């Protein structure tokens, strides 16, 4: 089975940094798109960052310049380096994978493009 597991969340002061990791297993494709989404209480799950099958990166405006998405194929991990964190970054962060290839037609932002999801890791940024 395909499994995704996020780690690295926690409590951090505004201006601090966190590095989230997503361990991915069970995907036979050697390359595929993957992304990070977040969901704050009472809000929709929103796109944060993605990396395409060709390693092109994409970011939501609020993440640009602060967050960096990367992939470590050797370790089958997806990472999200988050710097200069703000209280509004507080949310549960989810990683997602698209081995089917839906993102190629739909783009990387739609949640429905990703067939597999982790259970999330909490990121809390205090002011």
N, C-alpha and C positions, 0 to 999 in steps of 0.2 A: 504494500500500500504506500501511497505517497504521503509523506509526513513532513510538516513544517513546524519548527519549534523556535520561538523567539526567546531571546535572553538579553540581558544587559540593561533592562529598565531599572528605574529606581527613583530616589529622591535627589534633587539637585537644586542648588540656588540659581537664581536668574543670572545669566552670564556664564554659567558653567557648561560643561560638556558631558555627553554620554555617547557611548558607542553600542549600538544595538546589533545583534547578530541573529541570523536565522539559519538554523541547520535544516537542510533539505535532503530528503532521502526518498528513494522509490521512483524517481523520474529517470527514465531511460534515455531521453534526449540529452545530447552532450551540450547543447546550448538552447536556451529558452529565455523568454522575458520573465522578469520578476520585479516586484515592487513593494513599496511600503505605503500603508494607509494608516490613518489614525481616526479614532473616534472618541470625542469628548462626551461627557454625560449629557444626555438630551439632544445630541446632535447626530447628524448623519455621518457615516464613515466617509472620510474624504481622502483623496489622493495626496500623497506627499512626494514620493519620488519613485522612479522606475529605471530599470536598465533593460534595454532590448536584447534580443537574441544576438544582435551584432555589437553589443556593448555600448550602444548609444544611451546616454543618460538624460533623464527628464526630471524636472522639479516643478512643484507648485511655486507660485511667486513668493510666498512667505518663507519658503525653504531655501531659495536661491541665495548663494553666498554664505550660507550657514551650515547647510547639510550636504553631505557627500555620500552617494550610494556607490557601492562597489561589490564586486563578486570575487570570491576565491574558489575557483573551480576545483582546485586540488583538494580542498577541504569541504567542498559542497556547501559553502556558506554564502549568505547574502548579508552585507553589512550596511549600516547607516550610521555614519559619523555625524553627530549633532553638536554643533558649537554655538556659542552665544545664545543659549537657550532662554526662552521667554516664558512667562507664566501661561501665555496662550498656547504654548506647545504642549501643555498638560493634556494627556489623553492616553488611551490604550493604543499601542502601536501594533499593527498587524503586518506580517509579511505575507506575500502572495506570489504564486507562480503560475505561469501560463505555458505549459509544455504543448498544449494543443495548437497554439498559434493564433488565437483569437485577437490578440493585441495588434497583429499585423494589419488587420482589417478595421478593428474598432479603435485602435489607438491604445495608449497605456493608461489612460485615466479611468475608463469605466470599470466598475467593480466586477461586472458580469464577464469581463474579458479573462478574468483569472479563475481557473477551475479549482485551485487549491489554496487553502488558507491556514495560517497558524492560529493559535488560540489567543494570541496577544500578550503583550508585556506592558505593564503600567509605567508611564513616565510622568512624574510629578515635578513641576518646576515652581518653586516658591519664590516670592518676592521679598 
